[in-house]
């Protein structure tokens, strides 16, 4: 049995996961800010 690990694909996957995580966090923070503005203005 031969196991071959291609690290290039692993790093690309980790990069994609990190990018998606950054987008989710930025959307969460922007939504949180807009909710606070609505609460203050009402």
TORKOL-4160 file (C-alpha; in steps of 0.2 Angstrom, whole numbers, padded with zeros to 4 digits, m for minus):
42
<pt num="1" X="0000" Y="0000" Z="0000"/>
<pt num="2" X="0007" Y="0017" Z="m0005"/>
<pt num="3" X="0002" Y="0033" Z="0003"/>
<pt num="4" X="0006" Y="0049" Z="m0007"/>
<pt num="5" X="0002" Y="0066" Z="0001"/>
<pt num="6" X="0002" Y="0081" Z="m0010"/>
<pt num="7" X="0005" Y="0096" Z="0001"/>
<pt num="8" X="0001" Y="0109" Z="m0013"/>
<pt num="9" X="m0018" Y="0104" Z="m0012"/>
<pt num="10" X="m0017" Y="0105" Z="0007"/>
<pt num="11" X="m0011" Y="0122" Z="0007"/>
<pt num="12" X="m0023" Y="0128" Z="m0006"/>
<pt num="13" X="m0037" Y="0120" Z="0004"/>
<pt num="14" X="m0031" Y="0129" Z="0020"/>
<pt num="15" X="m0030" Y="0146" Z="0010"/>
<pt num="16" X="m0048" Y="0144" Z="0004"/>
<pt num="17" X="m0054" Y="0140" Z="0021"/>
<pt num="18" X="m0045" Y="0155" Z="0028"/>
<pt num="19" X="m0052" Y="0166" Z="0014"/>
<pt num="20" X="m0070" Y="0160" Z="0017"/>
<pt num="21" X="m0068" Y="0163" Z="0036"/>
<pt num="22" X="m0062" Y="0181" Z="0033"/>
<pt num="23" X="m0077" Y="0185" Z="0022"/>
<pt num="24" X="m0089" Y="0177" Z="0035"/>
<pt num="25" X="m0081" Y="0187" Z="0049"/>
<pt num="26" X="m0081" Y="0203" Z="0039"/>
<pt num="27" X="m0100" Y="0201" Z="0035"/>
<pt num="28" X="m0104" Y="0197" Z="0053"/>
<pt num="29" X="m0095" Y="0213" Z="0059"/>
<pt num="30" X="m0103" Y="0224" Z="0046"/>
<pt num="31" X="m0120" Y="0217" Z="0050"/>
<pt num="32" X="m0117" Y="0219" Z="0069"/>
<pt num="33" X="m0113" Y="0238" Z="0066"/>
<pt num="34" X="m0128" Y="0241" Z="0055"/>
<pt num="35" X="m0139" Y="0233" Z="0069"/>
<pt num="36" X="m0132" Y="0245" Z="0082"/>
<pt num="37" X="m0135" Y="0260" Z="0071"/>
<pt num="38" X="m0153" Y="0255" Z="0068"/>
<pt num="39" X="m0155" Y="0253" Z="0087"/>
<pt num="40" X="m0147" Y="0270" Z="0091"/>
<pt num="41" X="m0158" Y="0279" Z="0078"/>
<pt num="42" X="m0175" Y="0272" Z="0083"/>
